[in-house]
Amino acid sequence: MTLPVIICDDSAMARKQLARSLPGGWDIEVTFANNGQEALDAIHAGKGDLMFLDLNMPVMDGFEVLETIRKEDLSSLVLVVSGDIQPEARKRVLALGALEFIKKPINTEIITEILNNYGIISSRQPQTEEELARFNNEQLELNDLIQETVNIAMGQAGKLLGDLLNTFIHLPVPKVHLVNYNQLPDHLAAKQLSSLSAISQGFNGEGIAGEALILIDDESLPAIAELLPETQNADSNSELEVLTDLAGLLSGACLKGFAKQLDVRFSLGHPIILGKSLPLEQLLKNREKNEKILAVEIDYHLPGQNIECDLLLLFTENSLPALTERTGYLQ
């Protein structure tokens, strides 16, 4: 009997990777969903006896989907597959009824083992070339490839930040912008903030170069400092230390996770303070305004606390060929 399966993820790359990682010889009908609402619609239509569910998505995230499944008593077995590797995220989804939590990047052996342990499959054979070809219809764009790669790296950085601050970090969906540099401020959420502090760290390797920028709302600095025991009762000097420490933590962890997936090694420059208590436009000036860049925007925030912290990864136009080649292997 054919088993209806939903793969729910806002990333086309993630959906394709997961579909190609499933066991072979398995009589299933796969439905793809771009967000949680689409997944619930598919379950209501009888297309989701089993679902692979991402957490960080627009419209409706994975936590909300699990809450709705429980509230409506829907008959769908759920395996969460996410780049959010915070222990609290795993604890939450299991408490909401998920069978298991699988961390990204996708590992075929782990998925097969879990499906076998729950008696969902009886064979561990890999998919044949003919079976794999079912999922080759969609040609992925560079923006989607970069978004999912950064999404996984972002989760690793978010875990470190959560451990440092001893709190759960809400992880957003990374936003990818391919624009001229002078147009960048118009696309960033931080433009709404009147006073920001920023620090930059350059990186380079294997034909890929750029800089990682940490942007922190000035009102968030005291709140962050209070969460760190060594910087309580923060003055201006300790706030500067907070900015430097966060830059090293977030940019370093994210770049490390990104480089590992692409099988490259980055050389990192020394952190440079771009400015303190300035509007976004001033922090981003003094660049080649007509240069095309690929910018990835990650907006970290702590629920219930006045803390906003953005990580920007800015890749040069000359990096695009190498990025296209390297991310292409991930398909």
C-alpha positions, -999 to 999 in steps of 0.1 A, spaced: 0 0 0 14 34 -10 24 56 19 16 93 15 47 114 26 51 151 30 84 169 29 79 203 43 107 229 41 109 264 27 141 255 9 139 238 -25 174 225 -20 165 210 14 134 193 0 154 178 -29 182 167 -6 158 149 17 138 133 -10 170 119 -25 181 106 9 151 84 15 155 46 12 149 29 -22 122 4 -30 98 22 -8 62 25 -20 56 62 -13 39 92 -28 58 124 -20 42 158 -16 63 189 -12 52 218 10 69 252 12 57 261 47 37 248 76 3 259 63 8 241 30 18 210 50 -14 211 71 -35 216 40 -18 184 26 -25 165 58 -61 175 57 -62 162 21 -49 128 32 -14 132 18 6 131 50 6 99 70 43 106 75 59 140 74 94 153 74 92 188 90 115 218 90 113 243 119 123 277 106 99 287 78 78 317 68 39 317 71 38 290 97 69 274 113 74 238 124 66 244 161 32 259 151 25 229 128 32 204 156 9 224 180 -19 224 153 -15 186 147 -19 180 185 -48 205 188 -67 190 159 -56 154 167 -44 148 132 -31 114 123 4 122 109 37 109 121 63 136 122 101 135 119 116 170 124 146 178 102 162 211 111 194 232 113 183 245 147 204 223 169 197 240 202 189 214 229 157 234 237 145 231 201 148 193 203 131 192 237 102 213 224 94 193 193 95 160 212 72 174 238 49 185 210 47 149 196 74 146 170 88 110 167 124 122 164 146 152 157 171 149 129 197 176 125 208 190 92 228 185 70 209 154 59 225 121 66 210 92 46 222 65 70 206 83 100 172 87 82 172 51 72 181 39 107 153 59 123 127 48 97 138 12 103 137 15 141 101 27 140 91 -1 116 82 24 88 105 6 63 115 -30 60 144 -25 35 176 -4 38 185 -4 1 194 29 -15 174 45 -43 182 34 -78 191 60 -105 156 57 -118 142 65 -84 165 94 -78 156 109 -112 121 115 -99 135 145 -79 157 160 -106 130 181 -122 137 213 -103 168 233 -112 179 252 -81 189 288 -82 220 301 -64 200 321 -39 182 290 -27 214 270 -25 231 298 -4 201 302 18 200 266 29 237 263 33 237 294 55 206 282 73 226 252 86 256 273 95 233 298 112 219 270 134 254 261 146 261 298 155 227 302 172 234 272 195 267 288 206 250 321 212 222 304 232 248 285 252 267 318 259 236 337 270 219 307 286 187 312 267 168 300 236 175 319 204 148 323 179 163 315 145 149 333 115 148 323 78 180 337 62 173 363 35 194 364 4 199 396 -16 218 399 -49 220 437 -54 244 466 -60 261 476 -28 244 511 -27 210 494 -28 217 471 2 205 493 31 170 494 15 167 456 17 178 452 54 155 450 84 182 469 104 174 500 84 144 506 107 168 510 137 182 545 142 213 537 162 235 507 155 270 495 163 289 473 139 320 452 136 334 436 104 356 406 98 369 397 63 373 362 49 389 347 19 395 312 4 391 290 -27 379 319 -48 353 331 -23 358 364 -5 338 389 15 331 401 50 309 392 79 292 421 96 276 421 131 250 448 135 236 453 170 209 477 181 225 500 207 195 494 230 204 457 229 240 461 241 231 466 278 206 438 278 232 414 263 258 425 287 235 418 316 232 382 304 269 377 306 282 373 342 316 389 334 300 421 320 273 428 345 270 465 354 283 472 319 299 505 311 308 517 275 340 498 275 324 465 284 297 471 258 324 473 232 338 440 245 303 425 241 302 437 205 337 422 198 329 389 216 296 385 197 313 392 164 339 366 170 314 340 181 287 345 155 307 353 124 334 327 133 309 299 139 287 307 109 317 310 85 331 277 98 298 259 93 294 274 58 329 266 47 327 230 60 296 223 38 313 237 7 346 219 16 366 251 16 389 268 42 386 305 49 414 328 62 398 353 86 410 388 90 411 408 123 378 422 134 374 459 126 349 482 144 330 501 118 313 525 141 291 529 172 257 545 176 253 553 139 225 548 113 228 518 90 237 540 59 267 555 76 280 521 88 278 508 53 294 537 35 329 539 20 324 508 -2 323 504 -40 287 515 -45 282 500 -79 297 466 -71 272 438 -71 272 417 -40 254 387 -26 243 395 9 228 370 34 209 386 62 204 367 95 183 384 122 188 368 156 165 379 184 156 367 219 119 362 226 106 384 254 138 404 256 149 437 240 177 421 220 183 425 182 214 413 165 220 409 128 247 389 110 254 399 74 275 378 51 286 399 21 301 380 -8 319 399 -36 308 397 -72 340 378 -81 329 351 -56 298 342 -75 313 316 -99 330 297 -71 299 299 -49 278 286 -78 302 257 -84 306 247 -47 269 249 -38 261 230 -70 278 199 -55 253 199 -26 224 190 -49 
